[in-house]
Amino acid sequence: MKHPPTEQRNAASRTLDRMTAREIVRLMNREDRRVVRAVGREIPAIARAVDAIASGIRNGGRLFYVGAGSSGRMGVLDAAECPPTFGVSPKLVQALIAGGRHAVTGAVEGAEDSVQNAERELRKKNLTRNDTVVAITASGTTAYVVGATKYARSRGAMTVAITSNRRTPAARLAKIVIAPEVGPEVVTGSTRLKAGTAQKMVLNMLSTAAMVRLGHVYENLMIDVKPTNQKLIDRGLRILAEASGKKLSAAEHALRAAGHNMRVALVMLKRGVQAREAQRLLGRAGGNLRRASGE
C-alpha cells in the first residue's frame, strides 16, 4: 500500500542523523523552497476561497478554522491575530482545535479521532449558509476535521480544505480545495515542517486578503488596528500621519478628537473637518474610507 506524500520518506534526508548542524539546516532551507512554489500553484483556489470568505462575511457570516494538532494550532494563531490587526470582533474569525484549549500547548490523546466532538462543537456555533469552514489537515484524513467538514456541508456553509493530499476525504468533501504538494518531510511524517509552513502561508493569504477586500486596510496600512498598548498607539499615529501626509502632532490631535477612532481621525485629517462631520461622511459612504475621504 502506497503511503501518502506526507508519510513517505525523503531521499534527501535519509542520512539526517549523521549530518552536521549546518548540513541539516541547509537541507531544511532547500526543502522549504519547495513550499513557496507549491503554494504558488494553488493561487487560483486560494483566491476563490478569499472571495467566498469575504462574500460570506458581507452577508453576516463568520470564518471558522478547524484542525487538530499542529494544523489546529495554525488556525488558532491566525484567528487570534485578526482582532488586533484588523479591528474585527473575536467572533468573526474563530478556531476550533481537537481537544480544545489544552491542545493548543500540549497533546490531547485521541482528540483528533472524534467525529462527534467536531459536530457537537460546530453545532454550538449555529452555522449558517453565510459561514465559511476551513478544514486544515495535512493528511486529509483526520476524523475530527472530516467530521466538521461533513457537518458544515450539511448546514449549507461554504467549505474549504487546506491539505497536502488532494485525493482524501477532506478534499472530496470541501467545495474549494487548496492542496500545496510539498512532498515528503525532512523528518518523515512530521507535518509541522513543510506542510505546516504551507498551511501558515495559505492562512496568511486567506485572512489578510479577505480583510483587505472587506475594507479593513487603507492603502497597505492597518487603519483598523486597535491601540491597546503603547507600541500600537505609536503605530496608529504613524499610520495616520503617513496616510494623511500630516505631522504626528496633527495625527495625535485628530485621534484624540475622534475618540481614538482611526477611521474618523483619518477623514478629519484628509478633509479638514471636525469629528462629527467626519462621522457623517463615513456613514454616507457606508464606511468606505476612500469615498469618505473624497478620493
Backbone torsions as a table, in degrees:
resi	resn	phi	psi	omega
1	MET	NA	127.5	-178.0
2	LYS	-79.2	130.0	179.0
3	HIS	-77.8	152.0	175.1
4	PRO	-64.3	159.5	-177.4
5	PRO	-51.8	-37.7	-177.1
6	THR	-68.1	-15.4	-179.1
7	GLU	-108.1	-4.0	-179.5
8	GLN	-79.7	157.7	179.1
9	ARG	-83.4	141.4	179.4
10	ASN	-90.4	116.2	-177.2
11	ALA	-58.8	-32.2	-176.6
12	ALA	-70.4	-18.2	-175.9
13	SER	-116.1	18.7	-178.5
14	ARG	-63.0	-25.6	178.4
15	THR	-105.5	28.3	-175.1
16	LEU	-53.9	-41.7	-175.5
17	ASP	-72.8	-6.0	177.5
18	ARG	-110.5	4.4	-178.4
19	MET	-84.7	155.1	172.0
20	THR	-77.0	168.2	178.2
21	ALA	-57.9	-44.2	-179.3
22	ARG	-63.0	-40.3	179.5
23	GLU	-65.5	-39.9	-179.9
24	ILE	-63.8	-50.2	-175.5
25	VAL	-70.9	-31.0	176.0
26	ARG	-65.5	-42.5	177.3
27	LEU	-62.0	-45.5	-179.9
28	MET	-62.3	-40.8	178.3
29	ASN	-62.9	-40.9	179.0
30	ARG	-64.6	-41.8	178.9
31	GLU	-67.2	-35.9	-179.6
32	ASP	-65.0	-25.7	177.8
33	ARG	-63.4	-27.0	177.6
34	ARG	-65.3	-29.3	-176.9
35	VAL	-63.9	-45.9	-178.6
36	VAL	-59.5	-44.4	179.8
37	ARG	-66.4	-40.5	-179.1
38	ALA	-64.1	-42.8	177.9
39	VAL	-66.4	-38.3	178.9
40	GLY	-58.3	-35.6	179.6
41	ARG	-69.6	-16.0	-178.5
42	GLU	-98.1	7.1	-175.9
43	ILE	-55.7	-42.7	178.3
44	PRO	-58.1	-42.5	179.3
45	ALA	-69.0	-38.8	178.9
46	ILE	-63.2	-42.3	179.5
47	ALA	-63.7	-39.4	177.4
48	ARG	-63.1	-39.9	178.9
49	ALA	-65.7	-40.9	177.7
50	VAL	-58.9	-47.2	179.8
51	ASP	-61.6	-39.7	-179.9
52	ALA	-66.6	-42.9	179.6
53	ILE	-63.2	-48.3	-178.6
54	ALA	-62.9	-42.0	179.1
55	SER	-62.2	-43.9	179.4
56	GLY	-62.5	-43.9	-179.2
57	ILE	-65.2	-39.0	177.3
58	ARG	-58.6	-29.6	-178.9
59	ASN	-97.2	18.9	175.0
60	GLY	93.7	9.0	-178.2
61	GLY	-85.9	177.8	-179.8
62	ARG	-130.5	169.8	177.8
63	LEU	-116.6	124.6	179.0
64	PHE	-117.9	131.0	170.5
65	TYR	-101.6	137.2	179.0
66	VAL	-130.8	127.5	179.8
67	GLY	-162.3	174.8	177.5
68	ALA	-131.9	149.0	177.8
69	GLY	59.0	-136.3	-178.7
70	SER	-58.5	-39.3	179.9
71	SER	-63.1	-42.0	178.5
72	GLY	-64.6	-37.8	-179.9
73	ARG	-66.4	-33.9	175.4
74	MET	-60.5	-42.6	179.0
75	GLY	-65.5	-42.7	178.7
76	VAL	-59.7	-44.5	-179.3
77	LEU	-61.5	-47.8	-176.6
78	ASP	-66.1	-41.7	179.4
79	ALA	-62.7	-40.8	-177.8
80	ALA	-65.9	-27.1	-177.1
81	GLU	-82.7	-16.4	-175.0
82	CYS	-67.6	-46.0	-179.8
83	PRO	-59.1	-49.3	-179.3
84	PRO	-69.8	-29.6	-177.3
85	THR	-79.8	-41.9	-172.6
86	PHE	-115.1	2.2	176.3
87	GLY	68.5	24.6	-178.2
88	VAL	-96.2	163.8	177.8
89	SER	-67.1	144.9	175.2
90	PRO	-60.2	-18.6	-179.9
91	LYS	-80.4	-15.5	-176.4
92	LEU	-72.4	-42.2	177.4
93	VAL	-121.6	115.0	-176.4
94	GLN	-124.8	153.6	179.2
95	ALA	-125.2	134.2	173.8
96	LEU	-112.7	127.2	178.9
97	ILE	-122.5	135.4	179.7
98	ALA	-57.6	125.7	-177.7
99	GLY	96.5	-6.9	176.4
100	GLY	71.5	-157.1	-173.7
101	ARG	-56.3	-37.4	-178.6
102	HIS	-60.0	-28.5	-176.9
103	ALA	-76.8	-10.2	179.9
104	VAL	-69.2	-36.9	-176.9
105	THR	-112.1	-5.6	-179.2
106	GLY	-156.3	167.8	-179.1
107	ALA	-78.3	137.6	172.8
108	VAL	-115.9	102.5	-171.7
109	GLU	-58.5	130.8	173.7
110	GLY	81.3	-7.0	-175.3
111	ALA	-62.2	-37.3	-175.4
112	GLU	-73.2	-10.2	-178.6
113	ASP	-91.3	1.0	-175.1
114	SER	-97.9	106.9	173.9
115	VAL	-69.5	-39.8	-176.4
116	GLN	-62.0	-39.9	179.8
117	ASN	-62.1	-41.0	179.8
118	ALA	-62.6	-46.2	179.5
119	GLU	-62.5	-43.5	-178.0
120	ARG	-64.2	-43.0	-178.3
121	GLU	-68.0	-37.7	177.7
122	LEU	-72.9	-32.9	178.9
123	ARG	-61.8	-35.7	178.9
124	LYS	-64.3	-23.2	-178.1
125	LYS	-83.1	-5.8	-179.8
126	ASN	52.1	59.4	-178.5
127	LEU	-56.0	144.1	175.5
128	THR	-125.1	174.4	179.9
129	ARG	-67.2	-17.6	-179.7
130	ASN	-89.3	-7.2	178.9
131	ASP	-81.2	155.5	174.8
132	THR	-122.6	129.8	177.2
133	VAL	-112.1	119.4	179.5
134	VAL	-102.7	112.8	179.1
135	ALA	-88.0	122.4	-177.8
136	ILE	-112.1	109.7	-178.6
137	THR	-155.1	113.4	-178.9
138	ALA	-60.3	-44.7	-177.3
139	SER	-74.7	-29.0	-176.5
140	GLY	80.0	5.8	-176.2
141	THR	-122.3	-2.8	-176.2
142	THR	-56.7	119.5	-173.2
143	ALA	-57.2	-43.0	-179.9
144	TYR	-58.4	-43.9	-176.8
145	VAL	-74.5	-41.2	178.0
146	VAL	-62.6	-42.3	178.5
147	GLY	-62.4	-40.8	178.8
148	ALA	-64.4	-41.0	-179.4
149	THR	-65.6	-42.5	179.6
150	LYS	-62.7	-43.1	179.3
151	TYR	-66.0	-41.7	179.4
152	ALA	-60.3	-41.8	177.3
153	ARG	-61.2	-41.0	-178.6
154	SER	-64.8	-24.0	179.4
155	ARG	-92.3	-2.0	178.9
156	GLY	82.6	9.8	179.3
157	ALA	-75.8	154.4	173.9
158	MET	-68.7	136.6	-179.5
159	THR	-122.1	133.6	179.0
160	VAL	-129.4	134.9	176.2
161	ALA	-112.7	131.5	170.3
162	ILE	-111.1	110.9	-173.2
163	THR	-147.0	158.3	175.9
164	SER	-94.5	-3.8	-176.2
165	ASN	-128.4	106.8	-172.5
166	ARG	-69.4	-34.5	-175.1
167	ARG	-97.8	70.7	-176.7
168	THR	-140.5	166.3	179.4
169	PRO	-54.5	-44.3	-178.8
170	ALA	-61.9	-41.7	-179.9
171	ALA	-68.2	-38.2	-179.8
172	ARG	-67.9	-30.0	-177.8
173	LEU	-81.7	-29.2	-172.6
174	ALA	-78.7	146.3	177.1
175	LYS	-71.2	-39.2	178.5
176	ILE	-122.5	129.6	-178.7
177	VAL	-114.6	124.8	175.4
178	ILE	-114.0	108.7	-171.1
179	ALA	-130.5	77.2	175.7
180	PRO	-64.6	121.3	-179.2
181	GLU	-91.3	92.4	-173.3
182	VAL	-89.9	-9.6	178.7
183	GLY	81.4	179.9	-178.4
184	PRO	-60.6	147.8	-178.9
185	GLU	-79.5	159.1	176.7
186	VAL	-61.8	-43.4	170.7
187	VAL	-102.8	114.1	-170.7
188	THR	-50.5	123.1	176.3
189	GLY	82.5	-4.0	-178.1
190	SER	-84.8	82.8	-173.1
191	THR	-76.2	3.6	171.4
192	ARG	-74.0	-9.9	-177.8
193	LEU	-86.7	-107.1	-174.8
194	LYS	-63.2	-42.9	-179.9
195	ALA	-62.8	-41.5	178.7
196	GLY	-65.8	-38.9	177.1
197	THR	-63.1	-42.1	177.5
198	ALA	-62.2	-42.6	178.4
199	GLN	-60.0	-45.7	-179.6
200	LYS	-60.9	-42.8	179.4
201	MET	-62.3	-44.2	-178.6
202	VAL	-66.7	-43.3	179.4
203	LEU	-63.2	-40.6	174.8
204	ASN	-53.8	-45.8	-178.5
205	MET	-66.0	-45.8	-176.4
206	LEU	-60.6	-52.6	-175.6
207	SER	-71.6	-43.2	-177.5
208	THR	-65.6	-49.7	-178.1
209	ALA	-64.4	-39.2	178.7
210	ALA	-63.5	-43.6	-179.2
211	MET	-68.3	-34.8	175.2
212	VAL	-63.6	-45.5	-179.9
213	ARG	-63.1	-27.4	-179.9
214	LEU	-87.5	1.0	174.3
215	GLY	89.7	16.6	-178.9
216	HIS	-88.1	7.2	176.2
217	VAL	-132.3	135.8	175.2
218	TYR	-109.3	122.9	-168.2
219	GLU	54.5	-117.5	172.9
220	ASN	-119.1	31.2	-175.4
221	LEU	-109.5	143.4	-179.0
222	MET	-80.0	77.3	-174.0
223	ILE	-68.9	-19.7	179.9
224	ASP	-103.7	15.0	178.6
225	VAL	-59.1	139.4	-179.7
226	LYS	-90.5	117.2	-177.9
227	PRO	-77.6	73.5	-174.7
228	THR	-93.2	-7.8	174.7
229	ASN	-147.4	174.9	-173.9
230	GLN	-62.4	-38.9	179.7
231	LYS	-60.2	-43.3	-178.1
232	LEU	-75.2	-30.3	174.4
233	ILE	-62.8	-46.0	179.0
234	ASP	-63.2	-40.8	179.1
235	ARG	-63.4	-41.8	-180.0
236	GLY	-60.0	-41.9	179.0
237	LEU	-65.1	-42.0	178.1
238	ARG	-64.0	-38.1	178.2
239	ILE	-61.8	-47.0	-179.1
240	LEU	-63.6	-42.4	179.7
241	ALA	-65.1	-43.6	-179.4
242	GLU	-65.0	-44.8	-175.8
243	ALA	-71.0	-30.5	-175.7
244	SER	-99.3	-18.2	-176.1
245	GLY	77.3	13.8	-179.6
246	LYS	-98.4	170.4	178.4
247	LYS	-74.9	159.3	178.7
248	LEU	-59.3	-36.2	-179.7
249	SER	-64.0	-39.3	177.4
250	ALA	-67.4	-39.6	178.6
251	ALA	-63.3	-41.4	179.8
252	GLU	-64.2	-42.6	178.9
253	HIS	-63.1	-44.8	-179.2
254	ALA	-65.2	-40.0	-178.4
255	LEU	-65.2	-39.8	176.9
256	ARG	-64.7	-45.4	-178.7
257	ALA	-65.3	-27.4	-178.9
258	ALA	-87.6	6.5	-178.0
259	GLY	66.7	32.1	179.9
260	HIS	64.7	26.0	173.6
261	ASN	-93.5	110.2	-174.8
262	MET	-60.7	-39.5	-178.0
263	ARG	-65.1	-47.2	179.3
264	VAL	-61.9	-43.8	-179.4
265	ALA	-61.2	-40.1	-179.4
266	LEU	-65.6	-42.9	178.9
267	VAL	-64.4	-39.3	176.0
268	MET	-57.0	-46.3	-177.7
269	LEU	-70.1	-39.2	-177.0
270	LYS	-74.2	-36.3	-174.9
271	ARG	-101.8	-9.9	-178.7
272	GLY	67.6	39.9	-177.8
273	VAL	-120.5	170.3	176.6
274	GLN	-82.2	169.0	-174.3
275	ALA	-57.7	-43.2	-177.3
276	ARG	-62.7	-42.5	179.4
277	GLU	-67.6	-37.1	177.9
278	ALA	-63.1	-40.5	177.5
279	GLN	-63.4	-40.5	179.2
280	ARG	-64.1	-43.1	-180.0
281	LEU	-63.6	-39.6	177.8
282	LEU	-65.3	-41.9	179.2
283	GLY	-63.0	-42.9	-180.0
284	ARG	-65.7	-29.1	-179.4
285	ALA	-91.3	6.5	-179.6
286	GLY	64.2	28.4	179.3
287	GLY	85.4	-2.1	-178.9
288	ASN	-74.7	114.2	-174.6
289	LEU	-65.2	-38.7	-177.8
290	ARG	-65.2	-44.1	179.5
291	ARG	-67.7	-42.6	-179.1
292	ALA	-63.9	-30.8	-179.2
293	SER	-85.6	0.7	178.6
294	GLY	77.7	25.8	-178.9
295	GLU	-93.2	NA	NA
